[in-house]
Amino acid sequence: MYAYDQYDQQMVDARVAEFRDQARRRLEGKLSEDQFKPLRLMNGLYLQLHAYMLRVAIPYGTLSGAQMHTLADIAEKYDRGYGHFTTRQNIQYNWIKLEDAADILADLAKVEMHAIQTSGNCIRNISSDHFAGAAADEVVDPRPYAELLRQWSSFHPEFSYLPRKFKIAVIASEQDRAAMRLHDIGINIVRNSDGELGAAFYVGGGMGRTPMIAPQIRDFVPLDQLVTYAEACLRVYNRYGRRDNKYKARIKILVHELGAEEYTSQVEEEFQHLLDQGVEPPFAELERIRTFFADPAFDEAAQDDIDRSDPDFALWVDRNTVAHKQDGYVSAVISLKPVGGIPGDATADQMRIMADLATRYSFDELRVMHTQNVVLPHVRKADLHAIWSALDEAGLGSPNLDTIEDIIACPGLDYCSLANARSIPVAQKIAQRFAETKKTATLGQLKLKISGCINACGHHHAGHIGILGVDRKGVENYQLSLGGSEAEDVSLAKITGPGFDEDGIVDAVETVTSVYEREREGEERFLDTYRRIGMGPFKEALYG
């Protein structure tokens, strides 16, 4: 893991002191809410339906046991005993008091954490593959490049007030586990035909009210020019991105309206200008950062055998562990989706258990996943039963990775001031329905995602099955979409037709899965069957 140097720590400590003064002036009435709003947003503090919400940055999803313990302590001391892990690899607290906010930031700073740039029109938390450094298919660990971009983008004076929020993802494999092409900038570290490492750039993706898939604008940027090329992409956006209409302010709109070819031409011109200026950071900085991400001291004698005599344990191993690059190891996924639970929520006690398991069994490292779960990235197979036993006792042992019970859902109208409909009850009812019918196993991989408004924080556009909550004349209504994917076979889901009420959407999901069961061939996933037969049979079953 990356460790702060004196400059990182000074930067974070200075921001805590600055925000403490700002919050004090707001509480004393010396700042109006309009004056305070941009200040709190740059520190990850939102004013939601019932209270303030604080979003804590977890760069590229990587956490230590001590950091997870601190997150647990914050949940217990300042919130209502839990936190919510998000699709951006962050954590949110939903019941924060303004008078406590600076103290929380100070507690975070003690363990090299912060909430800087988790909101506002700036470069947000840099995300990455949650299996980075462990995946067998990656060409290199992408996290050093994500960390380099984090350092470059933090407090960047030119990009602190962009036309709109900006999100970057970095991966290093053909398999996309970070929704890379649905980001403002997606970067894939690749090898060219000469075996050299470089970066393929995709620009102009995003979800929200106008979902778009990012086109590739360059297939290879030398690694010592990666930051400069990213800067060129942002400079063109900052120059021409719309500031008169927030609904058309994202870079995806600029790329679409200019056209990918014209946008690329302008980026290349700006890129050459920056190279001529000689502003690329020294390559030695990347080398310094890379040293923090060396492989842990794997047990070379670790055994591959797993005792599968306990059927419940064997099911969890089959569903919730992922192949590792090191023999005798796996990555073990901790599901935050118990049947009937709130997707992504974890109690303070559960966070402590995860932290302790990471310290004991995974080289003191955890990852927050884009799927609102947590993973222990480096686990010996011999330790799996002990890990599963502890997780199962704590309510964290659900064997449901990538199944219909592994639902992504935003907080929705239960918490969010932007939402039009509730997401959480729908997710709970769907999970309960399929657990009761025992269809989860027969359906296989099926990614279901729910958003409570058009902002698409639940990534419904990218769900094999997507659900969008809307307001229809004061009544919550749920649109059903099919055929989305955030992976390397990226696609945007299409709406089936008229929406449903809360109970009706649960029935509708069961209906489309029944069509899949009837129509699938061989080992087809739901998504494969949908792509083969099209929307027609599903619409016929839904609407007659």
C-alpha positions as CSV (number, residue, x, y, z in Angstrom):
1,M,0.0,0.0,0.0
2,Y,1.0,3.6,-0.6
3,A,2.3,5.3,2.6
4,Y,2.0,9.1,3.1
5,D,5.2,11.1,3.0
6,Q,5.5,14.4,4.9
7,Y,3.9,16.4,2.1
8,D,0.9,14.2,1.9
9,Q,0.4,14.4,5.7
10,Q,0.9,18.2,5.7
11,M,-1.6,18.6,2.9
12,V,-4.3,16.6,4.7
13,D,-3.6,18.2,8.1
14,A,-3.8,21.7,6.6
15,R,-7.1,20.9,5.0
16,V,-8.6,19.7,8.3
17,A,-7.6,22.9,10.1
18,E,-9.0,24.9,7.2
19,F,-12.3,23.1,7.2
20,R,-12.6,23.3,11.0
21,D,-12.5,27.1,10.7
22,Q,-15.1,27.1,7.9
23,A,-17.5,24.8,9.8
24,R,-17.1,27.0,12.9
25,R,-18.0,30.1,11.0
26,R,-21.0,28.3,9.5
27,L,-22.2,27.2,12.9
28,E,-21.8,30.8,14.2
29,G,-23.8,32.2,11.3
30,K,-20.9,34.0,9.8
31,L,-21.3,32.0,6.6
32,S,-24.6,31.4,4.8
33,E,-25.4,28.0,3.5
34,D,-24.8,29.3,-0.1
35,Q,-21.4,30.5,1.0
36,F,-20.6,27.3,2.9
37,K,-21.9,24.8,0.3
38,P,-18.9,24.8,-2.1
39,L,-16.5,24.6,0.8
40,R,-18.2,21.6,2.4
41,L,-18.6,19.8,-1.0
42,M,-14.8,20.0,-1.6
43,N,-14.5,18.1,1.7
44,G,-17.0,15.4,0.8
45,L,-19.9,16.8,3.0
46,Y,-23.4,16.7,1.5
47,L,-26.6,18.0,3.0
48,Q,-29.1,15.2,2.5
49,L,-32.8,14.5,3.4
50,H,-32.3,14.0,7.1
51,A,-28.7,14.9,8.0
52,Y,-25.3,15.6,6.5
53,M,-23.6,12.8,4.6
54,L,-19.8,12.5,4.6
55,R,-18.1,10.6,1.8
56,V,-14.6,9.4,2.6
57,A,-12.1,8.7,-0.2
58,I,-10.6,5.3,-0.5
59,P,-8.1,5.7,-3.4
60,Y,-8.4,2.7,-5.8
61,G,-10.3,0.9,-3.0
62,T,-7.2,-0.1,-1.0
63,L,-7.4,-0.1,2.8
64,S,-5.3,-1.4,5.7
65,G,-6.7,-3.1,8.8
66,A,-6.0,0.0,10.9
67,Q,-7.8,2.2,8.4
68,M,-10.9,-0.1,8.4
69,H,-10.8,0.0,12.2
70,T,-10.9,3.8,12.1
71,L,-13.9,3.7,9.7
72,A,-15.6,1.4,12.2
73,D,-14.8,3.8,15.1
74,I,-16.2,6.8,13.1
75,A,-19.4,4.8,12.4
76,E,-19.8,4.1,16.1
77,K,-18.8,7.5,17.5
78,Y,-20.3,9.9,14.9
79,D,-23.0,8.0,13.0
80,R,-25.6,5.3,13.8
81,G,-23.2,2.4,14.0
82,Y,-22.7,1.6,10.3
83,G,-21.3,2.9,7.0
84,H,-22.3,2.5,3.4
85,F,-19.7,1.3,0.8
86,T,-20.2,2.7,-2.7
87,T,-19.6,1.8,-6.3
88,R,-16.9,4.5,-6.4
89,Q,-14.8,2.4,-3.9
90,N,-15.6,4.9,-1.1
91,I,-17.5,4.8,2.1
92,Q,-20.4,7.2,3.1
93,Y,-21.8,8.0,6.5
94,N,-25.4,9.2,6.4
95,W,-26.1,10.7,9.8
96,I,-23.3,13.3,10.4
97,K,-23.6,16.4,12.5
98,L,-21.9,19.5,11.2
99,E,-20.3,20.2,14.6
100,D,-18.5,16.7,14.4
101,A,-17.3,16.9,10.7
102,A,-13.9,18.4,11.4
103,D,-13.2,15.9,14.2
104,I,-14.0,13.1,11.8
105,L,-11.6,14.5,9.2
106,A,-9.0,14.8,11.9
107,D,-9.5,11.1,12.9
108,L,-9.2,10.1,9.3
109,A,-6.0,12.1,8.9
110,K,-4.3,10.1,11.7
111,V,-4.5,7.0,9.5
112,E,-3.7,8.6,6.1
113,M,-7.3,9.1,5.0
114,H,-9.4,12.1,4.0
115,A,-12.6,13.2,2.2
116,I,-10.9,15.7,-0.2
117,Q,-12.4,15.9,-3.7
118,T,-15.0,13.3,-3.1
119,S,-17.5,15.9,-4.3
120,G,-17.6,19.1,-6.2
121,N,-16.7,19.8,-9.9
122,C,-13.2,18.4,-9.6
123,I,-11.3,15.1,-10.3
124,R,-12.9,12.6,-7.9
125,N,-11.5,9.5,-6.2
126,I,-9.3,7.6,-8.7
127,S,-10.7,4.1,-9.0
128,S,-9.2,0.8,-10.2
129,D,-9.6,-2.9,-10.5
130,H,-10.5,-4.3,-7.0
131,F,-8.4,-7.4,-7.8
132,A,-5.3,-5.3,-8.8
133,G,-2.0,-6.8,-7.8
134,A,-3.7,-10.2,-7.3
135,A,-5.4,-10.9,-10.7
136,A,-3.7,-13.5,-12.9
137,D,-4.7,-11.7,-16.1
138,E,-3.3,-8.2,-15.5
139,V,-0.1,-7.1,-17.4
140,V,1.0,-5.1,-14.3
141,D,-0.5,-3.8,-11.1
142,P,-2.5,-0.7,-12.2
143,R,-2.5,1.0,-8.7
144,P,0.8,2.8,-9.0
145,Y,-0.5,4.6,-12.0
146,A,-3.8,5.4,-10.2
147,E,-1.7,6.7,-7.3
148,L,0.4,8.9,-9.6
149,L,-2.8,10.3,-11.0
150,R,-4.2,10.9,-7.5
151,Q,-1.2,12.9,-6.5
152,W,-1.2,14.9,-9.8
153,S,-5.0,15.7,-9.5
154,S,-5.1,16.6,-5.8
155,F,-5.6,20.3,-5.5
156,H,-4.6,20.8,-9.1
157,P,-5.2,24.5,-9.5
158,E,-6.4,24.2,-13.1
159,F,-8.9,21.5,-12.5
160,S,-10.4,22.5,-9.1
161,Y,-13.5,24.1,-10.8
162,L,-14.2,22.0,-13.8
163,P,-17.5,22.3,-15.7
164,R,-18.7,19.2,-13.9
165,K,-17.5,16.3,-11.7
166,F,-14.8,14.1,-13.3
167,K,-14.1,10.4,-12.8
168,I,-11.0,8.4,-13.8
169,A,-10.6,4.6,-13.7
170,V,-7.3,2.7,-14.3
171,I,-7.1,-1.0,-15.2
172,A,-4.4,-3.3,-16.6
173,S,-6.2,-6.3,-18.1
174,E,-8.4,-7.2,-21.0
175,Q,-11.1,-8.1,-18.5
176,D,-12.7,-4.9,-17.2
177,R,-13.7,-5.1,-13.6
178,A,-13.9,-1.3,-13.1
179,A,-16.5,-0.1,-15.7
180,M,-13.6,1.7,-17.3
181,R,-15.4,2.8,-20.5
182,L,-18.2,4.3,-18.4
183,H,-15.9,6.9,-16.9
184,D,-14.9,10.4,-18.0
185,I,-11.5,9.0,-18.7
186,G,-10.7,5.3,-18.7
187,I,-7.1,4.1,-18.9
188,N,-6.0,0.6,-19.7
189,I,-2.3,-0.2,-19.1
190,V,-1.3,-2.4,-22.1
191,R,1.7,-3.9,-23.8
192,N,2.4,-3.1,-27.4
193,S,3.9,-5.5,-30.0
194,D,7.4,-4.7,-28.8
195,G,6.5,-5.7,-25.2
196,E,6.5,-2.1,-23.9
197,L,4.0,-0.9,-21.3
198,G,1.8,2.0,-22.2
199,A,-1.7,3.4,-21.7
200,A,-4.8,3.1,-23.9
201,F,-7.1,6.1,-23.3
202,Y,-10.9,6.1,-23.5
203,V,-12.6,9.5,-23.0
204,G,-16.2,10.5,-22.8
205,G,-18.0,7.7,-21.0
206,G,-20.6,8.1,-18.2
207,M,-24.0,7.2,-17.0
208,G,-26.6,9.6,-15.6
209,R,-29.4,11.0,-17.7
210,T,-27.4,10.7,-20.9
211,P,-25.4,7.4,-20.7
212,M,-22.5,7.0,-23.2
213,I,-19.7,4.5,-23.8
214,A,-16.3,6.2,-24.0
215,P,-14.5,5.8,-27.4
216,Q,-10.9,5.0,-27.6
217,I,-9.0,8.2,-28.5
218,R,-5.4,6.7,-28.4
219,D,-4.3,3.1,-28.3
220,F,-0.9,3.7,-26.8
221,V,0.7,6.5,-24.7
222,P,4.2,5.9,-23.3
223,L,4.0,5.6,-19.5
224,D,6.4,8.5,-19.0
225,Q,3.8,10.7,-20.8
226,L,0.6,9.3,-19.1
227,V,0.0,12.3,-16.9
228,T,0.7,14.7,-19.6
229,Y,-1.9,13.0,-21.9
230,A,-4.4,13.0,-19.1
231,E,-3.8,16.7,-18.6
232,A,-4.3,17.4,-22.3
233,C,-7.6,15.6,-22.2
234,L,-8.7,17.7,-19.2
235,R,-7.5,21.0,-20.6
236,V,-9.6,20.6,-23.8
237,Y,-12.6,19.8,-21.6
238,N,-12.0,22.7,-19.2
239,R,-11.7,25.0,-22.2
240,Y,-14.8,24.0,-24.1
241,G,-17.0,22.1,-21.6
242,R,-20.4,23.8,-21.1
243,R,-20.9,25.7,-17.9
244,D,-24.3,27.2,-18.8
245,N,-26.2,23.9,-18.4
246,K,-25.2,21.4,-15.8
247,Y,-27.1,18.7,-17.6
248,K,-24.8,19.1,-20.6
249,A,-21.6,19.9,-18.7
250,R,-20.0,16.4,-18.6
251,I,-17.1,15.6,-20.9
252,K,-19.2,12.9,-22.6
253,I,-21.4,15.7,-24.0
254,L,-18.4,17.6,-25.3
255,V,-16.9,14.5,-27.0
256,H,-20.3,13.6,-28.5
257,E,-20.9,17.1,-29.8
258,L,-17.4,17.7,-31.1
259,G,-17.1,14.2,-32.3
260,A,-14.4,11.8,-31.1
261,E,-12.2,12.6,-34.1
262,E,-12.2,16.4,-33.5
263,Y,-11.9,16.0,-29.7
264,T,-8.9,13.7,-30.3
265,S,-7.3,16.2,-32.7
266,Q,-7.5,18.9,-30.1
267,V,-6.1,16.7,-27.4
268,E,-3.2,15.7,-29.6
269,E,-2.4,19.4,-30.3
270,E,-2.6,20.2,-26.6
271,F,-0.5,17.1,-25.8
272,Q,2.3,18.2,-28.1
273,H,2.2,21.7,-26.6
274,L,2.6,20.3,-23.1
275,L,5.5,18.1,-24.2
276,D,7.2,21.1,-25.8
277,Q,6.8,22.9,-22.4
278,G,8.5,20.0,-20.6
279,V,5.9,19.7,-17.8
280,E,5.8,15.9,-17.5
281,P,6.6,14.9,-13.9
282,P,9.9,13.0,-13.6
283,F,9.6,9.3,-14.3
284,A,11.4,8.7,-11.0
285,E,8.3,9.6,-9.1
286,L,6.4,6.7,-10.7
287,E,9.3,4.4,-9.8
288,R,9.1,5.7,-6.2
289,I,5.4,5.1,-6.0
290,R,5.7,1.6,-7.5
291,T,7.9,0.4,-4.6
292,F,4.9,0.7,-2.3
293,F,3.0,-1.9,-4.3
294,A,5.5,-4.7,-4.4
295,D,4.0,-8.2,-3.9
296,P,3.6,-9.3,-0.3
297,A,5.7,-12.2,1.0
298,F,3.7,-15.0,-0.4
299,D,4.1,-18.5,1.0
300,E,5.7,-20.4,-1.9
301,A,4.7,-23.7,-0.2
302,A,1.0,-22.8,0.1
303,Q,-1.2,-25.7,-0.8
304,D,-3.9,-25.8,-3.5
305,D,-6.1,-28.4,-1.7
306,I,-9.3,-27.2,-0.1
307,D,-11.4,-29.5,2.2
308,R,-14.9,-29.3,0.7
309,S,-16.6,-31.7,3.0
310,D,-18.8,-28.9,4.4
311,P,-21.3,-28.1,1.7
312,D,-22.1,-24.6,2.9
313,F,-18.4,-23.7,2.9
314,A,-17.9,-25.4,-0.5
315,L,-20.7,-23.2,-2.0
316,W,-19.1,-20.1,-0.6
317,V,-15.7,-21.1,-2.0
318,D,-17.3,-21.7,-5.5
319,R,-19.1,-18.4,-5.6
320,N,-17.1,-16.0,-3.5
321,T,-13.4,-16.7,-4.3
322,V,-11.5,-15.6,-7.4
323,A,-8.4,-17.1,-8.9
324,H,-5.1,-15.5,-7.9
325,K,-1.8,-15.1,-9.7
326,Q,0.0,-16.9,-6.9
327,D,-0.4,-20.7,-6.5
328,G,-2.1,-21.6,-3.3
329,Y,-3.9,-18.3,-3.0
330,V,-7.3,-16.8,-3.9
331,S,-9.0,-13.4,-3.5
332,A,-11.9,-13.9,-1.1
333,V,-15.0,-11.7,-1.5
334,I,-16.9,-10.6,1.6
335,S,-20.5,-10.1,0.6
336,L,-22.3,-7.0,2.0
337,K,-25.5,-8.3,0.5
338,P,-27.2,-10.6,3.0
339,V,-30.8,-11.5,2.0
340,G,-33.0,-8.7,3.3
341,G,-30.0,-6.5,4.1
342,I,-29.2,-3.1,2.6
343,P,-26.6,-3.5,-0.2
344,G,-23.2,-2.0,0.7
345,D,-24.0,-1.4,4.4
346,A,-21.6,-2.8,7.1
347,T,-21.9,-2.3,10.9
348,A,-19.0,-1.1,13.0
349,D,-18.6,-4.6,14.4
350,Q,-18.6,-6.1,10.9
351,M,-15.9,-3.6,9.8
352,R,-13.7,-4.6,12.7
353,I,-14.1,-8.3,11.9
354,M,-13.1,-7.6,8.3
355,A,-10.1,-5.5,9.5
356,D,-9.0,-8.3,11.8
357,L,-9.3,-10.9,9.1
358,A,-7.3,-8.8,6.7
359,T,-4.5,-8.3,9.3
360,R,-4.4,-12.0,10.1
361,Y,-4.9,-13.6,6.7
362,S,-4.5,-11.1,3.9
363,F,-1.2,-9.2,4.6
364,D,-3.2,-6.4,6.3
365,E,-5.0,-5.4,3.1
366,L,-8.6,-5.0,2.0
367,R,-10.3,-3.7,-1.1
368,V,-13.6,-2.0,-1.5
369,M,-15.2,-3.3,-4.7
370,H,-17.3,-1.5,-7.3
371,T,-20.0,-4.0,-6.5
372,Q,-20.4,-2.6,-2.9
373,N,-18.6,-5.6,-1.4
374,V,-15.2,-5.9,0.2
375,V,-12.4,-8.3,-0.8
376,L,-9.5,-9.9,1.0
377,P,-7.1,-9.8,-2.0
378,H,-4.4,-12.3,-0.9
379,V,-5.7,-15.3,1.0
380,R,-4.1,-18.7,1.4
381,K,-6.5,-21.5,0.4
382,A,-5.6,-23.2,3.7
383,D,-7.0,-20.3,5.6
384,L,-10.4,-20.1,3.8
385,H,-12.4,-22.2,6.2
386,A,-11.3,-20.1,9.2
387,I,-12.2,-16.9,7.3
388,W,-15.6,-18.2,6.1
389,S,-16.4,-19.4,9.6
390,A,-15.8,-15.9,11.1
391,L,-17.7,-14.2,8.2
392,D,-20.6,-16.5,8.5
393,E,-20.9,-15.9,12.2
394,A,-20.9,-12.1,11.6
395,G,-23.6,-12.2,8.9
396,L,-21.0,-11.7,6.1
397,G,-20.8,-15.1,4.7
398,S,-23.5,-14.9,1.9
399,P,-22.4,-17.0,-1.1
400,N,-23.8,-14.7,-3.8
401,L,-21.0,-13.0,-5.8
402,D,-22.3,-12.0,-9.2
403,T,-25.7,-13.6,-8.7
404,I,-29.1,-11.9,-8.7
405,E,-28.8,-11.5,-4.9
406,D,-25.6,-9.5,-5.3
407,I,-27.6,-6.3,-6.1
408,I,-26.0,-2.9,-6.6
409,A,-28.3,-0.2,-5.2
410,C,-27.9,3.5,-4.4
411,P,-29.3,4.8,-1.1
412,G,-32.4,6.2,-3.0
413,L,-35.2,8.2,-1.4
414,D,-34.5,6.8,2.0
415,Y,-31.5,9.1,2.2
416,C,-30.8,11.1,-0.9
417,S,-32.2,14.5,-1.6
418,L,-31.9,14.0,-5.4
419,A,-33.8,10.7,-5.5
420,N,-37.3,10.2,-6.9
421,A,-37.9,6.7,-5.6
422,R,-36.6,4.2,-3.0
423,S,-34.0,1.7,-4.0
424,I,-33.3,-0.2,-0.8
425,P,-36.8,-1.8,-0.3
426,V,-36.8,-3.0,-3.9
427,A,-33.4,-4.6,-3.6
428,Q,-34.5,-6.3,-0.4
429,K,-37.7,-7.7,-1.9
430,I,-35.9,-9.0,-5.0
431,A,-33.2,-10.7,-3.0
432,Q,-35.8,-12.2,-0.7
433,R,-38.0,-13.4,-3.6
434,F,-35.1,-15.3,-5.3
435,A,-33.8,-16.7,-2.0
436,E,-37.3,-18.1,-1.3
437,T,-37.8,-19.6,-4.8
438,K,-34.2,-20.9,-4.7
439,K,-33.6,-19.8,-8.3
440,T,-30.4,-17.9,-7.5
441,A,-28.2,-20.9,-8.2
442,T,-29.9,-21.9,-11.5
443,L,-29.7,-18.4,-12.9
444,G,-25.9,-18.2,-12.6
445,Q,-24.2,-14.9,-13.3
446,L,-26.9,-12.1,-13.4
447,K,-26.0,-8.6,-12.5
448,L,-28.9,-6.5,-11.3
449,K,-28.5,-2.8,-10.5
450,I,-31.0,-0.3,-9.1
451,S,-30.9,3.6,-9.1
452,G,-33.4,5.8,-7.3
453,C,-33.1,8.6,-9.9
454,I,-31.7,9.5,-13.3
455,N,-28.3,10.3,-11.9
456,A,-27.7,6.5,-12.0
457,C,-25.6,6.1,-8.9
458,G,-26.8,2.5,-8.9
459,H,-25.4,2.0,-12.4
460,H,-28.7,0.7,-13.7
461,H,-27.7,1.5,-17.3
462,A,-25.0,-1.2,-17.0
463,G,-27.1,-3.9,-15.4
464,H,-27.9,-7.2,-17.1
465,I,-31.2,-6.2,-15.5
466,G,-31.4,-2.5,-14.6
467,I,-34.1,-0.7,-12.5
468,L,-34.7,3.0,-12.5
469,G,-37.0,4.6,-9.9
470,V,-38.9,7.7,-11.2
471,D,-41.7,9.9,-9.9
472,R,-44.9,9.6,-11.8
473,K,-47.3,12.3,-10.5
474,G,-46.2,11.8,-6.9
475,V,-46.1,8.0,-7.1
476,E,-42.9,5.9,-7.2
477,N,-42.6,4.0,-10.5
478,Y,-39.9,1.6,-11.6
479,Q,-38.6,1.3,-15.2
480,L,-37.1,-2.0,-16.2
481,S,-34.1,-2.2,-18.5
482,L,-32.3,-5.2,-20.0
483,G,-29.0,-5.9,-21.7
484,G,-26.4,-3.6,-20.0
485,S,-22.8,-4.5,-19.1
486,E,-20.0,-2.5,-17.5
487,A,-17.4,-5.1,-18.4
488,E,-15.2,-5.5,-21.5
489,D,-18.3,-6.3,-23.5
490,V,-19.7,-3.0,-22.4
491,S,-23.3,-2.1,-23.5
492,L,-26.1,0.1,-22.3
493,A,-29.4,-1.4,-21.1
494,K,-32.6,-0.7,-23.0
495,I,-36.0,0.1,-21.4
496,T,-38.5,-2.7,-21.8
497,G,-41.6,-0.4,-21.8
498,P,-44.0,1.1,-19.2
499,G,-42.9,1.0,-15.6
500,F,-44.2,-0.9,-12.5
501,D,-45.0,-0.2,-8.9
502,E,-42.8,-1.5,-6.1
503,D,-44.4,-5.0,-6.0
504,G,-44.9,-5.1,-9.7
505,I,-41.2,-4.6,-10.4
506,V,-40.3,-7.6,-8.3
507,D,-42.7,-9.7,-10.3
508,A,-41.3,-8.3,-13.5
509,V,-37.8,-9.3,-12.6
510,E,-39.0,-12.8,-11.9
511,T,-40.9,-12.8,-15.3
512,V,-37.8,-11.9,-17.3
513,T,-35.7,-14.5,-15.5
514,S,-38.3,-17.1,-16.3
515,V,-38.0,-16.2,-20.0
516,Y,-34.2,-16.6,-19.7
517,E,-34.6,-20.0,-18.1
518,R,-36.9,-21.1,-21.0
519,E,-34.8,-19.7,-23.8
520,R,-31.2,-20.1,-22.8
521,E,-28.9,-22.5,-24.6
522,G,-26.2,-24.4,-22.8
523,E,-24.2,-22.3,-20.4
524,E,-25.4,-19.0,-21.6
525,R,-25.5,-16.1,-19.1
526,F,-28.7,-14.0,-18.9
527,L,-26.9,-11.3,-20.9
528,D,-25.9,-13.8,-23.7
529,T,-29.4,-15.1,-24.0
530,Y,-30.8,-11.5,-24.2
531,R,-28.3,-10.6,-26.9
532,R,-29.2,-13.7,-28.9
533,I,-33.0,-13.5,-28.8
534,G,-33.5,-9.7,-28.4
535,M,-36.0,-7.8,-26.4
536,G,-39.2,-9.3,-28.1
537,P,-39.8,-12.4,-25.9
538,F,-39.2,-10.4,-22.7
539,K,-41.6,-7.7,-23.7
540,E,-44.2,-10.3,-24.7
541,A,-44.0,-12.0,-21.3
542,L,-44.1,-8.6,-19.5
543,Y,-46.9,-6.8,-21.3
544,G,-48.7,-9.4,-23.5
